[in-house]
Amino acid sequence: MLRERGLRLTPQRQLILEAVHELGHATPESVHNAVRERAAGVNITTVYRTLELLEELGLVNHTHLSHGSPTYSSAKEHQHVHLVCRSCGSISEIDPGVMVPVTEQLLRERAFRVDVGHVSLFGVCGDCKEAE
């Protein structure tokens, strides 16, 4: 895909894309750490720029799972909604179909189309709720 758009598939780009695939939910910092194990010369700025490029090309997606950096995942993964526990920090995934009533209502009432692949719901997981 990179070559089709006149871009080169550099070793750094390849390593960053592989790291996102291997890590699943990957922050730029976790990608940087994974890449540095194989190529010490790749800096964090290169990681951020490459992740932005890969997202523009449709190879990765990002979502916000905390107040920090965005989290990237492979665009090849099925779309899902993230459930983030504010207590223990666990992240689980659910089928985006759960959002259909909300997305349909927003489309009907506001002509707003929700990008479900970027949805994160914050709350308290069942394990933490039971511990209260």
Disulfide bonds with the S-S distance in Angstrom:
none
